[in-house]
Amino acid sequence: MFPWARLARAAPSHLRENCEKSTGFNRFSSHTLTAGNRPATGNRKTANPPWSKNMHDALQKEIASYEKRTPKSAAAHKRALERIPLGVASNYRHYEPYPLFVKDGKGSRIHDLDGNEYIDHNLCFGALMAGHCHPAVVKAVEQKLHEGTTFGMPHEQEWELAEEICKRYPVEMVRFGSSGTEVTMHACRIARAATGRDKILKFEGAYHGLHDTALVSVKPKAEDCGDPDAPNSVPGGAGIPKNSLENVVVASFNNLKSVENRFKQHPGQIAAIILEPILMNVGLCMPQPGFLQGLRDICSKNGALLIFDEVKTGAKLAWGGASEFFGVKPDMICLAKSIGGGLPLGAFGASRAVMDLISQHKVFHGGTYNTNRVAMAAGLATFRQVLTRENYAHVGELSKKLTEGYRAIVKKSGLQAYVVSAGVNGALMLYPKEIQNYRDWTKIDVDLWRHYWFAMVNRGVLPQPYWWDEQWTISVQHTEADIDKHLAVFEEVAPALAKAQQERGLAFVGAAGH
Ligand SMILES: Cc1ncc(COP(=O)(O)O)c(C=O)c1O
C-alpha cells in the first residue's frame, strides 16, 4: 500500500517541496496527479494527462475502456474531490484516472455505481475472508443492533472472544481495539515498557499502520535507502517527529545479518522486532527458511520481544495464524482485518507477564469503542462460524486451484513473471525471480501491472486491491465457479501482457521509479 505521493502533490507548493525533499514522495511523479492537476475542463480524454505518459498502447486502451464502463464512478469522484482530500477516505483508495465507487456487495461479488459486477478479490484490502454479508455475521450483528450497540461497560462477549483468540494463538491475555494501526501501536508501547528500551526494529518496506513508529521506511526512495545491512530510517510522510524517527531502527527482510548488525549498533536499546511474518506490502514475499527462527533467536539472546503483526496473516494464513504455519512463537501478536468479519475489530495479545503491565497500571490502554457489541458479535461469529477448520480446507482448495491455474497460464503465455500464494492470499509478481525483500520488489514493472489490473477489472474480476504492493484474497464464500471465471479472464488477458512485456523490453519503469 503506498500512494504516499498523493500526500505530497496535494500540498501547497512550498510544503510540497519540503515534503518531497524529506520523504521522496516525488518518485511517483508520473502517477500522482490529483484533480487539481487535471485539465480544468474536467475532460480527461482531451488532454494527455501526465500520468499516462509513456504508457503502452494496450494499457491506454484498457484505461479508456475502464472510463467508458464507469462514468458514474468518475462523476462521484469528481464530486467527492470538492469536500474530501483526494476524494477518498484513505489514501490507499485513490488511483488514476479515478477509483471505482462501489454500490453494494454480497458473497464473493460486488457492484459498482454503473451496475457492473465484479468477482471481488480486493475484499477490503483483505479484511473480508468472510466475504460480503456472511449470513452468520449478519445475524449476529443484527441481533446486537436491537440490544444496544455500545455501552463503554464490560460484557461477557469480551471474555468469550479472548478465549477464542487464546485457543488459537500463542498468547495468554488479550486486549481489543478497532484497527490494525491501533493494535500495533499498543504492542510497540508495551514492548518498550516491558524492556525499558525505546527503539523498535522494523523491516524496510513493511507496513504496520499509521502511527509514528510504524510510518517509517514503508516505501523509501532508492537513493534514501542506504546500506542494505543498515538501512536508513526514512519517514513515510511529513509530520513524523525526528525524535520518533530516531527510535525506529530499520533492517532488511530475509537478511539476518542486517538484524544482527542493528542489535550490535544499538546494544541494550532495541525493545522489539515487529514484522509481518510474510511481507505483504510488497506483493507477497515469503520468509526464507530459518529467517523467522533466526529472529526468534536474536530476540531471545538480546532480551527483546518478537512481535508478529498478524493483521493480514492472523486469520488468513491458517487456523492458528503464522505461528502455527511456521512453527515459530512470537512474544506478542497483533490481529485485525479478517478477524472482524467486516466490522472494525483489532486485538493484541501476549503472555500474562507482559499483559500484566496493563493490569498493574504501568502501561495505559483504553478506547471508547473498544469491544463495542456489534464488532464483538461479528468477531465471535467470524471465529466460530467462518474461520473453521472446514472453511480453511475449502479456501485452501480454491487457493491451490487459482495459484496453479495462474502458473500454467503464465507459462503458456511466456510472461516473465511468477505466482506466489500463502493461505488465501496470493499475487502475480511481474518479475522473473522470487523477491526476497523490499528492494527486489522495486524492480517490478508497474505499468505492466496496471495493464493486468485494468484488463481484469474491465472483464469483471477485481483481481486484488489496486496497487502493485497488494495481493488477492479468497473468501469462504468464493466458489469453484468464481475461480474458473477468474482464470478464464486471466487466460484472455495474459497473451496481451506477454506481448506488451516483450515490446517494452527493459525500458519499463520499476516500482522504484514511480
Ligand atoms: C500488516 C498490517 N499491519 C497493520 C495495518 C494497519 O491496519 P488498519 O488499516 O486497520 O489500521 C495493515 C493495513 O493494511 C497491515 O497490512
The ligand as an SDF file (V2000), in Angstrom:
LIG
                    3D

 16 16  0  0  0  0  0  0  0  0999 V2000
    0.3550   -5.7560    8.2440 C   0  0  0  0  0  0  0  0  0  0  0  0
   -0.5170   -4.5990    8.5760 C   0  0  0  0  0  0  0  0  0  0  0  0
   -0.4590   -4.0620    9.7970 N   0  0  0  0  0  0  0  0  0  0  0  0
   -1.2440   -3.0270   10.1570 C   0  0  0  0  0  0  0  0  0  0  0  0
   -2.1230   -2.4710    9.2640 C   0  0  0  0  0  0  0  0  0  0  0  0
   -2.9780   -1.3180    9.6720 C   0  0  0  0  0  0  0  0  0  0  0  0
   -4.2770   -1.7430    9.8040 O   0  0  0  0  0  0  0  0  0  0  0  0
   -5.5020   -0.6930    9.7750 P   0  0  0  0  0  0  0  0  0  0  0  0
   -5.6140   -0.2310    8.3610 O   0  0  0  0  0  0  0  0  0  0  0  0
   -6.6780   -1.4770   10.2620 O   0  0  0  0  0  0  0  0  0  0  0  0
   -5.1430    0.4280   10.6940 O   0  0  0  0  0  0  0  0  0  0  0  0
   -2.2240   -3.0030    7.9750 C   0  0  0  0  0  0  0  0  0  0  0  0
   -3.1630   -2.4440    6.9940 C   0  0  0  0  0  0  0  0  0  0  0  0
   -3.1460   -2.7440    5.8350 O   0  0  0  0  0  0  0  0  0  0  0  0
   -1.3870   -4.0820    7.6160 C   0  0  0  0  0  0  0  0  0  0  0  0
   -1.4260   -4.6140    6.4010 O   0  0  0  0  0  0  0  0  0  0  0  0
  1  2  1  0
  2  3  1  0
  2 15  2  0
  3  4  2  0
  4  5  1  0
  5  6  1  0
  5 12  2  0
  6  7  1  0
  7  8  1  0
  8  9  2  0
  8 10  1  0
  8 11  1  0
 12 13  1  0
 12 15  1  0
 13 14  2  0
 15 16  1  0
M  END
$$$$
